[in-house]
């Protein structure tokens, strides 16, 4: 059995919910290990005012609509919900899904979300990272007080690559780290994360390494073999959760199937 896991981010934009639900069902049937959504209020690509659905309502529905696949957000914006409430939401979806939730978290970056929904954007990414560092212990403390408690130690995925703050927060709190970039960039971040783990007294092997998989630059994304080539490069530098993203209304799962075939061919 391979130690690699394959995820797909079913981006909740430009599609009716029925189309999103069908894509999730197809991804689970194909053999995906994780199905992610994202946490935004407007599309990030295409028509900026196109169709879009809210993250955690979607996750609650996915918890009922799926049976085996893990689910989560890549990633939840820490700014959008009180951390005590978010802990309870995550615990609830954990129970609905029978222990299949990953709590993905990030500091937030999409300014339109903040402006239109009345959240304070802040003056710098550093401020939002400080808020994430402040709120993670509150989430952990609330989990310990809830009745009933979570069904398991809910995995915490943190996304981002900042070497001074983000990776320190990952070393202190995360079960999974999700990074961005090519294999060389990811390898560099692994070294920095390992260093932070040593500084805070954490075994680096406790943190699963995750990254997004994209086609080879300059080549058509329809050439799905490019995704497997990118996955192999990331795998070679120690990444073990590899995720492909697809938006609506069609939600092309061809690259997902290519990645699953690559995963299943590993010894």
N, C-alpha and C positions, 0 to 999 in steps of 0.2 A: 504494500500500500504506500502510495506517495505521501510525503509529508507536506506537499503543496496543497493549498486550498485556492479555489477559484470563486471570485465574486463577480456580480454584475450590479451596476447602479442603474436602476430603472428610473430615469429622470422624469419627474411628474409634471412635464410641461408639454404643451401642444397636443394633448390627447384627452379624450373622455376617460372617466375612471374605469369604465368597462374594458377599454383597451389596455390600460395599465394593469388591471387585474389579470387579463389574459396573458400579458407578457410575464408577469410574476409566476403564474401557473406553468407556463412553458419553460421558464428558467429552472424552476424546481424539477420539473419532469426531465429536463435535459441533464440534470445532475449537478447544478451549481451548489456550492457549499454555503454561500452567503448571498442574499439579495438586499441591496441597499437602496434607499431613496436619498434625497438631500433635503436640507432645511432652508428653503427660500420661500418668498411670497410672490415672486415674479419669475418668468423665464430668464435664464442666463444667455440663451442663444436664440436666434431667430427673432420673431416678433416679440418685442419686449413687453407687450400687453396681451400676449397670447394666453391660452388656457393654462391653468396651473392649480395645484392642490397642496394643501398644508401637510407638513411632514408627519406629525405624531398622530393625527387622525388616520392618515394612511397606514401608519405602522400598526395601529390597533386593528384595522381591517385585515391587513396582511397576516397578523397573528392568528386570526380565525380562518383565513382562506388558505393557509399553507399548513403542512404537517411536519416536514423534516428540515427544511432549509433554515439557517439562521437569518435573522432580519435585523436591520438597523439603519441609522442615518449616517451618511458619509458627507458631512458630519452635522450634528445638531449645533446651532449657534448658541453659545453660552449666554448671550445677551438677551435672548428672547423670552426666557422663562425664569421665574424665581427658582433657585437651585433646590429648595425644599420641595416645591411642586414638581420639578423635573424628576427628582428622585422617586416621588410617588408615582408619576406617570410611567417611568421606566419599570418600577416594581410591578405595576399593574399589567403592562404589556408583557413583561416577563412571565407572569402567571397565565395570561390569556394564551401565550404561545407555548406554554409548558416548558419554559426554560430555554428559549431560543433567541433572546434579545441580546444584541451588542449595543452598548451605549457609546455611540460615536460623538465626540465633542471637539469643537474648535472655538477659537476666540472671536470669529466673525469678521467679515470684510466687505460685504455687499451693501454699499451705502444707501442704495434706494430702499432696501428692506427697512432699514432703520428710519429713514426720513418719512416714508409713507405710513409706517405703523407706529410712529411716535416714540421710538427708542432713541436714546442718546448715543450717537456714534462715537463720541470721544475725539480727542485730538491726535491720537496715535495708536498704532497696533499694540504698542507696549502697554497702554492703559487697559486694553481689552484682554491682553494676556495676564496682566495682574489680576483682573477680575476672575479669569478662569482659575488661576492658582488659588484665589480666595474661596471660590465656590466648590471646588472639588472635595475638600474635606467636609463641607456641609452636606453634599450629596451622600458621601460615605456615612456620615453620622446619622442622617435621616434613614438610610437603609437599615441601620442597626436598631432603629426604634420602631419601624413599621410593623403592624400586625395585620395580616401575616407578613413575615419577612420575605425577601426574594427567594425564589426556588433554588438559586445557586449564587455564587459570587459573580454578579453580572460583569462580564468583560467590559472594560473601559478602553475604547479606542480613541486616541488623540491624534488629530491631523495637524500637520505643519512642520516646518523645517528650521525654524529659528534656533541658532546654536547656543545663544546665551540664555534664553528664557524657555522657549517651547520644549526643547529637548530635556532641559532640567525638569520641567513639569512632567514630561513623559516618564522620566526615570523615577520620579517620586510616586506617580499615581497610575500609570497606564498598564493595561494588559497587552495592548496592541498599539504599535506606532505606525501611522500612515504617512508616507513621504511622497514627494513629488520630484520628478526629474529623470534623467537617464541613469543607466547603471553606474556610471562613474560618480555622478552626484549622489546617488543613493548610498553607494559604498562609503563615501566621505561622511555622510550623515550617520551611518551605522557606527563609524569610529567615534564620532563625537558623542553619540548616545551611549556607547559602551563606556566612554570616559565619565560621563555624568553618572551612570549607574555605579561605577566604582566609587565616585565621590560621595554618593548618598547611601552607600552600603547595600546596593541592589545587585543581584545576579543578572547580568545582561541577558542570559538565556531565558529569563522569565518573560521577556517582552517579545511577542510575535512581530515580525517585520512585514509591513504591508506597503503596496504601491499600486498606482494606476498603470494600466498597460495601454499604449497608444500605437498606431501604425508607424512604420518607418517614415521619418520626415521626407517629404518630396514624393512620396508614392501614394497612390489612391487608397483611401481607407477601405474600398471594396475588396482589396487584396488581403483577405483575412489571415493569410499565412504570416503577414507582418506582425500580427498580434502575438503569435506563438514565438516568433523570433525575439520580440521584445521581452516576452515573459522569460525566455531562456536566459537572456542577458541579466535580467533582474534576479532570477533564481541563482545564477552563478555567483552573485555577490551577497547571497543570504536572505533574499526576500521570499517569504513563504505564503503570503496572501496576496493574490494578484487580481485586480478588479478592472473590468471593462465597463465603460459607461455608454448608455444609449438613450436617446430622447425620442419623444413621440412625434407624430402619432403612430409610426410604424414599429419602433423599438426593434431594430435589427439585431437578432441574436446569433447571426452567423459567426461573428468573431468569438462569442461565448462558446459555441460548440467547438470551434477550432482550439480554443484554450483548454477546453475539457478533454479533447482528444490528445493534446500535448501532455496534459497532466496525467492522463491514464497511461501514456506511453513511457512515463518515467519509471525506473526500476525502484 
